[in-house]
Amino acid sequence: MTAPLAPSPMRGIVYSWAQVREAPGGFEAQAPYQLALVKLDDGNLICAQLTDYVGEAQIGDPVEMVTRKLTTDGERGMIVYGYKFRPLIQ
């Protein structure tokens, strides 16, 4: 008997993207950053930051979802994690 396969990371392609230079509150330290509309393999679109890019993203780039630090919240410095997309590692 074989073990069940682990779920694969969410993958897709860069559908559109923009460079954010004037970040909203709580994200100022990350600016400039790339924000993308990612078309997932199942056809859904999701908006997220791009990470681990060298240079600019290109429309059609294959990407995969990863968990990353989004921001630090409050006086105690609680770290808020969420999803971002990086270039697909094959």
Jmol script that loads the backbone (N, CA, C; Angstrom):
load data "model"
ATOM      1  N   MET A   1       0.841  -1.169   0.000  1.00  0.00           N
ATOM      2  CA  MET A   1       0.000   0.000   0.000  1.00  0.00           C
ATOM      3  C   MET A   1       0.887   1.232   0.000  1.00  0.00           C
ATOM      4  N   THR A   2       0.554   2.194  -0.848  1.00  0.00           N
ATOM      5  CA  THR A   2       1.354   3.418  -0.929  1.00  0.00           C
ATOM      6  C   THR A   2       0.677   4.536  -0.160  1.00  0.00           C
ATOM      7  N   ALA A   3       1.499   5.447   0.327  1.00  0.00           N
ATOM      8  CA  ALA A   3       0.975   6.602   1.063  1.00  0.00           C
ATOM      9  C   ALA A   3       0.289   7.551   0.093  1.00  0.00           C
ATOM     10  N   PRO A   4      -0.746   8.242   0.554  1.00  0.00           N
ATOM     11  CA  PRO A   4      -1.400   9.216  -0.329  1.00  0.00           C
ATOM     12  C   PRO A   4      -0.440  10.342  -0.682  1.00  0.00           C
ATOM     13  N   LEU A   5      -0.618  10.894  -1.851  1.00  0.00           N
ATOM     14  CA  LEU A   5       0.232  11.997  -2.287  1.00  0.00           C
ATOM     15  C   LEU A   5      -0.122  13.260  -1.524  1.00  0.00           C
ATOM     16  N   ALA A   6       0.909  14.026  -1.208  1.00  0.00           N
ATOM     17  CA  ALA A   6       0.670  15.323  -0.568  1.00  0.00           C
ATOM     18  C   ALA A   6       0.031  16.248  -1.594  1.00  0.00           C
ATOM     19  N   PRO A   7      -0.814  17.158  -1.142  1.00  0.00           N
ATOM     20  CA  PRO A   7      -1.425  18.080  -2.108  1.00  0.00           C
ATOM     21  C   PRO A   7      -0.358  18.909  -2.802  1.00  0.00           C
ATOM     22  N   SER A   8      -0.519  19.108  -4.080  1.00  0.00           N
ATOM     23  CA  SER A   8       0.464  19.896  -4.821  1.00  0.00           C
ATOM     24  C   SER A   8       0.210  21.380  -4.547  1.00  0.00           C
ATOM     25  N   PRO A   9       1.263  22.187  -4.616  1.00  0.00           N
ATOM     26  CA  PRO A   9       1.074  23.619  -4.390  1.00  0.00           C
ATOM     27  C   PRO A   9       0.179  24.202  -5.480  1.00  0.00           C
ATOM     28  N   MET A  10      -0.485  25.288  -5.162  1.00  0.00           N
ATOM     29  CA  MET A  10      -1.330  25.940  -6.156  1.00  0.00           C
ATOM     30  C   MET A  10      -0.425  26.580  -7.190  1.00  0.00           C
ATOM     31  N   ARG A  11      -0.696  26.271  -8.429  1.00  0.00           N
ATOM     32  CA  ARG A  11       0.135  26.769  -9.523  1.00  0.00           C
ATOM     33  C   ARG A  11      -0.711  27.523 -10.525  1.00  0.00           C
ATOM     34  N   GLY A  12      -0.037  28.331 -11.325  1.00  0.00           N
ATOM     35  CA  GLY A  12      -0.720  29.077 -12.361  1.00  0.00           C
ATOM     36  C   GLY A  12       0.269  29.858 -13.191  1.00  0.00           C
ATOM     37  N   ILE A  13      -0.232  30.881 -13.867  1.00  0.00           N
ATOM     38  CA  ILE A  13       0.619  31.750 -14.680  1.00  0.00           C
ATOM     39  C   ILE A  13       0.307  33.207 -14.330  1.00  0.00           C
ATOM     40  N   VAL A  14       1.300  34.068 -14.542  1.00  0.00           N
ATOM     41  CA  VAL A  14       1.089  35.491 -14.353  1.00  0.00           C
ATOM     42  C   VAL A  14       0.184  35.969 -15.484  1.00  0.00           C
ATOM     43  N   TYR A  15      -1.007  36.434 -15.135  1.00  0.00           N
ATOM     44  CA  TYR A  15      -2.001  36.888 -16.097  1.00  0.00           C
ATOM     45  C   TYR A  15      -1.808  38.377 -16.385  1.00  0.00           C
ATOM     46  N   SER A  16      -1.450  39.118 -15.337  1.00  0.00           N
ATOM     47  CA  SER A  16      -1.156  40.544 -15.425  1.00  0.00           C
ATOM     48  C   SER A  16      -0.379  40.923 -14.170  1.00  0.00           C
ATOM     49  N   TRP A  17       0.355  42.024 -14.211  1.00  0.00           N
ATOM     50  CA  TRP A  17       1.083  42.440 -13.019  1.00  0.00           C
ATOM     51  C   TRP A  17       1.361  43.940 -13.061  1.00  0.00           C
ATOM     52  N   ALA A  18       1.694  44.479 -11.892  1.00  0.00           N
ATOM     53  CA  ALA A  18       2.037  45.898 -11.775  1.00  0.00           C
ATOM     54  C   ALA A  18       3.100  46.064 -10.698  1.00  0.00           C
ATOM     55  N   GLN A  19       3.888  47.097 -10.839  1.00  0.00           N
ATOM     56  CA  GLN A  19       4.892  47.452  -9.837  1.00  0.00           C
ATOM     57  C   GLN A  19       4.241  48.422  -8.856  1.00  0.00           C
ATOM     58  N   VAL A  20       4.213  48.089  -7.561  1.00  0.00           N
ATOM     59  CA  VAL A  20       3.637  48.958  -6.534  1.00  0.00           C
ATOM     60  C   VAL A  20       4.765  49.769  -5.912  1.00  0.00           C
ATOM     61  N   ARG A  21       4.702  51.075  -6.089  1.00  0.00           N
ATOM     62  CA  ARG A  21       5.727  51.960  -5.536  1.00  0.00           C
ATOM     63  C   ARG A  21       5.219  52.705  -4.304  1.00  0.00           C
ATOM     64  N   GLU A  22       3.934  53.011  -4.262  1.00  0.00           N
ATOM     65  CA  GLU A  22       3.292  53.701  -3.137  1.00  0.00           C
ATOM     66  C   GLU A  22       2.420  52.673  -2.427  1.00  0.00           C
ATOM     67  N   ALA A  23       2.982  51.982  -1.461  1.00  0.00           N
ATOM     68  CA  ALA A  23       2.300  50.872  -0.792  1.00  0.00           C
ATOM     69  C   ALA A  23       1.280  51.370   0.229  1.00  0.00           C
ATOM     70  N   PRO A  24       0.226  50.586   0.465  1.00  0.00           N
ATOM     71  CA  PRO A  24      -0.749  50.944   1.496  1.00  0.00           C
ATOM     72  C   PRO A  24      -0.143  50.772   2.893  1.00  0.00           C
ATOM     73  N   GLY A  25      -0.836  51.315   3.904  1.00  0.00           N
ATOM     74  CA  GLY A  25      -0.381  51.238   5.283  1.00  0.00           C
ATOM     75  C   GLY A  25      -0.057  49.823   5.712  1.00  0.00           C
ATOM     76  N   GLY A  26       1.087  49.654   6.359  1.00  0.00           N
ATOM     77  CA  GLY A  26       1.528  48.352   6.825  1.00  0.00           C
ATOM     78  C   GLY A  26       2.443  47.633   5.842  1.00  0.00           C
ATOM     79  N   PHE A  27       2.506  48.128   4.609  1.00  0.00           N
ATOM     80  CA  PHE A  27       3.327  47.478   3.582  1.00  0.00           C
ATOM     81  C   PHE A  27       4.405  48.413   3.036  1.00  0.00           C
ATOM     82  N   GLU A  28       4.558  49.591   3.663  1.00  0.00           N
ATOM     83  CA  GLU A  28       5.506  50.583   3.151  1.00  0.00           C
ATOM     84  C   GLU A  28       6.931  50.046   3.055  1.00  0.00           C
ATOM     85  N   ALA A  29       7.332  49.229   4.015  1.00  0.00           N
ATOM     86  CA  ALA A  29       8.709  48.717   4.040  1.00  0.00           C
ATOM     87  C   ALA A  29       8.997  47.763   2.883  1.00  0.00           C
ATOM     88  N   GLN A  30       7.956  47.220   2.266  1.00  0.00           N
ATOM     89  CA  GLN A  30       8.149  46.262   1.177  1.00  0.00           C
ATOM     90  C   GLN A  30       8.237  46.935  -0.191  1.00  0.00           C
ATOM     91  N   ALA A  31       7.800  48.177  -0.287  1.00  0.00           N
ATOM     92  CA  ALA A  31       7.775  48.873  -1.579  1.00  0.00           C
ATOM     93  C   ALA A  31       9.190  49.152  -2.052  1.00  0.00           C
ATOM     94  N   PRO A  32       9.433  49.081  -3.337  1.00  0.00           N
ATOM     95  CA  PRO A  32       8.504  48.648  -4.375  1.00  0.00           C
ATOM     96  C   PRO A  32       8.406  47.121  -4.425  1.00  0.00           C
ATOM     97  N   TYR A  33       7.227  46.637  -4.818  1.00  0.00           N
ATOM     98  CA  TYR A  33       7.029  45.204  -4.990  1.00  0.00           C
ATOM     99  C   TYR A  33       6.109  44.954  -6.175  1.00  0.00           C
ATOM    100  N   GLN A  34       6.116  43.711  -6.644  1.00  0.00           N
ATOM    101  CA  GLN A  34       5.297  43.340  -7.782  1.00  0.00           C
ATOM    102  C   GLN A  34       4.010  42.679  -7.290  1.00  0.00           C
ATOM    103  N   LEU A  35       2.883  43.157  -7.791  1.00  0.00           N
ATOM    104  CA  LEU A  35       1.575  42.621  -7.467  1.00  0.00           C
ATOM    105  C   LEU A  35       1.018  42.015  -8.747  1.00  0.00           C
ATOM    106  N   ALA A  36       0.525  40.778  -8.654  1.00  0.00           N
ATOM    107  CA  ALA A  36       0.098  40.084  -9.870  1.00  0.00           C
ATOM    108  C   ALA A  36      -1.325  39.557  -9.760  1.00  0.00           C
ATOM    109  N   LEU A  37      -1.931  39.436 -10.913  1.00  0.00           N
ATOM    110  CA  LEU A  37      -3.161  38.685 -11.078  1.00  0.00           C
ATOM    111  C   LEU A  37      -2.708  37.358 -11.657  1.00  0.00           C
ATOM    112  N   VAL A  38      -2.910  36.281 -10.884  1.00  0.00           N
ATOM    113  CA  VAL A  38      -2.437  34.954 -11.284  1.00  0.00           C
ATOM    114  C   VAL A  38      -3.625  34.113 -11.716  1.00  0.00           C
ATOM    115  N   LYS A  39      -3.523  33.537 -12.904  1.00  0.00           N
ATOM    116  CA  LYS A  39      -4.549  32.609 -13.382  1.00  0.00           C
ATOM    117  C   LYS A  39      -4.129  31.212 -12.963  1.00  0.00           C
ATOM    118  N   LEU A  40      -4.873  30.650 -11.998  1.00  0.00           N
ATOM    119  CA  LEU A  40      -4.556  29.330 -11.475  1.00  0.00           C
ATOM    120  C   LEU A  40      -4.856  28.249 -12.500  1.00  0.00           C
ATOM    121  N   ASP A  41      -4.257  27.078 -12.309  1.00  0.00           N
ATOM    122  CA  ASP A  41      -4.464  25.959 -13.230  1.00  0.00           C
ATOM    123  C   ASP A  41      -5.935  25.567 -13.358  1.00  0.00           C
ATOM    124  N   ASP A  42      -6.731  25.850 -12.295  1.00  0.00           N
ATOM    125  CA  ASP A  42      -8.159  25.503 -12.364  1.00  0.00           C
ATOM    126  C   ASP A  42      -8.988  26.596 -13.034  1.00  0.00           C
ATOM    127  N   GLY A  43      -8.332  27.679 -13.502  1.00  0.00           N
ATOM    128  CA  GLY A  43      -9.020  28.741 -14.219  1.00  0.00           C
ATOM    129  C   GLY A  43      -9.381  29.948 -13.385  1.00  0.00           C
ATOM    130  N   ASN A  44      -9.326  29.838 -12.051  1.00  0.00           N
ATOM    131  CA  ASN A  44      -9.632  30.977 -11.183  1.00  0.00           C
ATOM    132  C   ASN A  44      -8.516  32.005 -11.232  1.00  0.00           C
ATOM    133  N   LEU A  45      -8.877  33.274 -10.973  1.00  0.00           N
ATOM    134  CA  LEU A  45      -7.895  34.353 -10.892  1.00  0.00           C
ATOM    135  C   LEU A  45      -7.746  34.775  -9.444  1.00  0.00           C
ATOM    136  N   ILE A  46      -6.507  35.048  -9.022  1.00  0.00           N
ATOM    137  CA  ILE A  46      -6.228  35.463  -7.661  1.00  0.00           C
ATOM    138  C   ILE A  46      -5.176  36.571  -7.709  1.00  0.00           C
ATOM    139  N   CYS A  47      -5.329  37.551  -6.821  1.00  0.00           N
ATOM    140  CA  CYS A  47      -4.386  38.664  -6.750  1.00  0.00           C
ATOM    141  C   CYS A  47      -3.433  38.424  -5.584  1.00  0.00           C
ATOM    142  N   ALA A  48      -2.140  38.579  -5.818  1.00  0.00           N
ATOM    143  CA  ALA A  48      -1.150  38.343  -4.764  1.00  0.00           C
ATOM    144  C   ALA A  48       0.172  39.008  -5.130  1.00  0.00           C
ATOM    145  N   GLN A  49       0.986  39.220  -4.102  1.00  0.00           N
ATOM    146  CA  GLN A  49       2.342  39.703  -4.332  1.00  0.00           C
ATOM    147  C   GLN A  49       3.170  38.598  -4.968  1.00  0.00           C
ATOM    148  N   LEU A  50       4.160  39.018  -5.746  1.00  0.00           N
ATOM    149  CA  LEU A  50       5.156  38.079  -6.265  1.00  0.00           C
ATOM    150  C   LEU A  50       6.376  38.160  -5.357  1.00  0.00           C
ATOM    151  N   THR A  51       7.096  37.045  -5.244  1.00  0.00           N
ATOM    152  CA  THR A  51       8.283  36.992  -4.411  1.00  0.00           C
ATOM    153  C   THR A  51       9.349  36.162  -5.116  1.00  0.00           C
ATOM    154  N   ASP A  52      10.581  36.311  -4.689  1.00  0.00           N
ATOM    155  CA  ASP A  52      11.720  35.525  -5.182  1.00  0.00           C
ATOM    156  C   ASP A  52      12.011  35.755  -6.670  1.00  0.00           C
ATOM    157  N   TYR A  53      11.555  36.885  -7.212  1.00  0.00           N
ATOM    158  CA  TYR A  53      11.842  37.210  -8.611  1.00  0.00           C
ATOM    159  C   TYR A  53      13.163  37.941  -8.709  1.00  0.00           C
ATOM    160  N   VAL A  54      13.921  37.650  -9.738  1.00  0.00           N
ATOM    161  CA  VAL A  54      15.097  38.427 -10.096  1.00  0.00           C
ATOM    162  C   VAL A  54      14.667  39.214 -11.328  1.00  0.00           C
ATOM    163  N   GLY A  55      14.505  40.509 -11.170  1.00  0.00           N
ATOM    164  CA  GLY A  55      13.998  41.324 -12.267  1.00  0.00           C
ATOM    165  C   GLY A  55      12.482  41.342 -12.277  1.00  0.00           C
ATOM    166  N   GLU A  56      11.928  41.745 -13.401  1.00  0.00           N
ATOM    167  CA  GLU A  56      10.489  41.895 -13.520  1.00  0.00           C
ATOM    168  C   GLU A  56       9.811  40.607 -13.976  1.00  0.00           C
ATOM    169  N   ALA A  57       8.587  40.447 -13.522  1.00  0.00           N
ATOM    170  CA  ALA A  57       7.764  39.322 -13.977  1.00  0.00           C
ATOM    171  C   ALA A  57       7.390  39.535 -15.443  1.00  0.00           C
ATOM    172  N   GLN A  58       7.002  38.464 -16.083  1.00  0.00           N
ATOM    173  CA  GLN A  58       6.519  38.522 -17.463  1.00  0.00           C
ATOM    174  C   GLN A  58       5.164  37.840 -17.519  1.00  0.00           C
ATOM    175  N   ILE A  59       4.247  38.379 -18.309  1.00  0.00           N
ATOM    176  CA  ILE A  59       2.959  37.726 -18.497  1.00  0.00           C
ATOM    177  C   ILE A  59       3.214  36.337 -19.077  1.00  0.00           C
ATOM    178  N   GLY A  60       2.568  35.350 -18.470  1.00  0.00           N
ATOM    179  CA  GLY A  60       2.754  33.963 -18.895  1.00  0.00           C
ATOM    180  C   GLY A  60       3.755  33.184 -18.058  1.00  0.00           C
ATOM    181  N   ASP A  61       4.493  33.869 -17.168  1.00  0.00           N
ATOM    182  CA  ASP A  61       5.445  33.162 -16.300  1.00  0.00           C
ATOM    183  C   ASP A  61       4.705  32.121 -15.453  1.00  0.00           C
ATOM    184  N   PRO A  62       5.195  30.881 -15.407  1.00  0.00           N
ATOM    185  CA  PRO A  62       4.598  29.895 -14.502  1.00  0.00           C
ATOM    186  C   PRO A  62       5.016  30.204 -13.065  1.00  0.00           C
ATOM    187  N   VAL A  63       4.056  30.150 -12.133  1.00  0.00           N
ATOM    188  CA  VAL A  63       4.314  30.470 -10.728  1.00  0.00           C
ATOM    189  C   VAL A  63       3.638  29.451  -9.824  1.00  0.00           C
ATOM    190  N   GLU A  64       4.096  29.417  -8.556  1.00  0.00           N
ATOM    191  CA  GLU A  64       3.484  28.549  -7.554  1.00  0.00           C
ATOM    192  C   GLU A  64       3.311  29.323  -6.260  1.00  0.00           C
ATOM    193  N   MET A  65       2.273  28.958  -5.507  1.00  0.00           N
ATOM    194  CA  MET A  65       1.960  29.638  -4.257  1.00  0.00           C
ATOM    195  C   MET A  65       2.910  29.173  -3.158  1.00  0.00           C
ATOM    196  N   VAL A  66       3.353  30.142  -2.333  1.00  0.00           N
ATOM    197  CA  VAL A  66       4.185  29.861  -1.169  1.00  0.00           C
ATOM    198  C   VAL A  66       3.688  30.712   0.000  1.00  0.00           C
ATOM    199  N   THR A  67       4.030  30.302   1.218  1.00  0.00           N
ATOM    200  CA  THR A  67       3.692  31.076   2.408  1.00  0.00           C
ATOM    201  C   THR A  67       4.865  31.984   2.737  1.00  0.00           C
ATOM    202  N   ARG A  68       4.559  33.257   2.960  1.00  0.00           N
ATOM    203  CA  ARG A  68       5.597  34.240   3.253  1.00  0.00           C
ATOM    204  C   ARG A  68       5.072  35.247   4.277  1.00  0.00           C
ATOM    205  N   LYS A  69       5.991  35.979   4.889  1.00  0.00           N
ATOM    206  CA  LYS A  69       5.634  37.076   5.787  1.00  0.00           C
ATOM    207  C   LYS A  69       4.983  38.176   4.956  1.00  0.00           C
ATOM    208  N   LEU A  70       3.821  38.675   5.426  1.00  0.00           N
ATOM    209  CA  LEU A  70       3.159  39.778   4.746  1.00  0.00           C
ATOM    210  C   LEU A  70       3.485  41.108   5.412  1.00  0.00           C
ATOM    211  N   THR A  71       3.388  41.141   6.750  1.00  0.00           N
ATOM    212  CA  THR A  71       3.626  42.383   7.472  1.00  0.00           C
ATOM    213  C   THR A  71       3.805  42.067   8.952  1.00  0.00           C
ATOM    214  N   THR A  72       4.143  43.081   9.722  1.00  0.00           N
ATOM    215  CA  THR A  72       4.214  42.976  11.176  1.00  0.00           C
ATOM    216  C   THR A  72       3.125  43.878  11.735  1.00  0.00           C
ATOM    217  N   ASP A  73       2.349  43.359  12.669  1.00  0.00           N
ATOM    218  CA  ASP A  73       1.174  44.072  13.153  1.00  0.00           C
ATOM    219  C   ASP A  73       1.290  44.434  14.632  1.00  0.00           C
ATOM    220  N   GLY A  74       0.924  45.652  14.966  1.00  0.00           N
ATOM    221  CA  GLY A  74       0.801  46.070  16.354  1.00  0.00           C
ATOM    222  C   GLY A  74       2.111  46.329  17.061  1.00  0.00           C
ATOM    223  N   GLU A  75       1.974  46.796  18.305  1.00  0.00           N
ATOM    224  CA  GLU A  75       3.134  47.144  19.119  1.00  0.00           C
ATOM    225  C   GLU A  75       3.988  45.932  19.466  1.00  0.00           C
ATOM    226  N   ARG A  76       3.351  44.780  19.617  1.00  0.00           N
ATOM    227  CA  ARG A  76       4.095  43.567  19.988  1.00  0.00           C
ATOM    228  C   ARG A  76       4.820  42.957  18.800  1.00  0.00           C
ATOM    229  N   GLY A  77       4.552  43.456  17.607  1.00  0.00           N
ATOM    230  CA  GLY A  77       5.258  42.980  16.423  1.00  0.00           C
ATOM    231  C   GLY A  77       4.827  41.613  15.942  1.00  0.00           C
ATOM    232  N   MET A  78       3.527  41.301  16.085  1.00  0.00           N
ATOM    233  CA  MET A  78       3.037  40.004  15.608  1.00  0.00           C
ATOM    234  C   MET A  78       3.233  39.902  14.095  1.00  0.00           C
ATOM    235  N   ILE A  79       3.841  38.820  13.666  1.00  0.00           N
ATOM    236  CA  ILE A  79       4.107  38.609  12.246  1.00  0.00           C
ATOM    237  C   ILE A  79       2.869  38.000  11.594  1.00  0.00           C
ATOM    238  N   VAL A  80       2.444  38.598  10.485  1.00  0.00           N
ATOM    239  CA  VAL A  80       1.288  38.121   9.738  1.00  0.00           C
ATOM    240  C   VAL A  80       1.800  37.415   8.484  1.00  0.00           C
ATOM    241  N   TYR A  81       1.435  36.148   8.347  1.00  0.00           N
ATOM    242  CA  TYR A  81       1.832  35.363   7.180  1.00  0.00           C
ATOM    243  C   TYR A  81       0.662  35.216   6.223  1.00  0.00           C
ATOM    244  N   GLY A  82       0.973  35.002   4.966  1.00  0.00           N
ATOM    245  CA  GLY A  82      -0.043  34.787   3.951  1.00  0.00           C
ATOM    246  C   GLY A  82       0.598  34.175   2.719  1.00  0.00           C
ATOM    247  N   TYR A  83      -0.125  34.202   1.630  1.00  0.00           N
ATOM    248  CA  TYR A  83       0.405  33.593   0.415  1.00  0.00           C
ATOM    249  C   TYR A  83       0.970  34.653  -0.526  1.00  0.00           C
ATOM    250  N   LYS A  84       1.986  34.243  -1.254  1.00  0.00           N
ATOM    251  CA  LYS A  84       2.566  34.997  -2.363  1.00  0.00           C
ATOM    252  C   LYS A  84       2.859  33.960  -3.446  1.00  0.00           C
ATOM    253  N   PHE A  85       3.264  34.418  -4.610  1.00  0.00           N
ATOM    254  CA  PHE A  85       3.622  33.500  -5.693  1.00  0.00           C
ATOM    255  C   PHE A  85       5.070  33.742  -6.109  1.00  0.00           C
ATOM    256  N   ARG A  86       5.784  32.642  -6.326  1.00  0.00           N
ATOM    257  CA  ARG A  86       7.177  32.725  -6.801  1.00  0.00           C
ATOM    258  C   ARG A  86       7.268  32.006  -8.135  1.00  0.00           C
ATOM    259  N   PRO A  87       8.368  32.258  -8.874  1.00  0.00           N
ATOM    260  CA  PRO A  87       8.557  31.514 -10.123  1.00  0.00           C
ATOM    261  C   PRO A  87       8.535  30.008  -9.831  1.00  0.00           C
ATOM    262  N   LEU A  88       7.936  29.257 -10.709  1.00  0.00           N
ATOM    263  CA  LEU A  88       7.807  27.804 -10.533  1.00  0.00           C
ATOM    264  C   LEU A  88       9.188  27.160 -10.518  1.00  0.00           C
ATOM    265  N   ILE A  89       9.432  26.368  -9.474  1.00  0.00           N
ATOM    266  CA  ILE A  89      10.679  25.611  -9.371  1.00  0.00           C
ATOM    267  C   ILE A  89      10.377  24.210  -9.885  1.00  0.00           C
ATOM    268  N   GLN A  90      11.114  23.801 -10.901  1.00  0.00           N
ATOM    269  CA  GLN A  90      10.824  22.504 -11.509  1.00  0.00           C
ATOM    270  C   GLN A  90      11.852  21.474 -11.198  1.00  0.00           C
TER     271      GLN A  90
END
end "model"
wireframe off; spacefill off
backbone 0.3
color backbone group
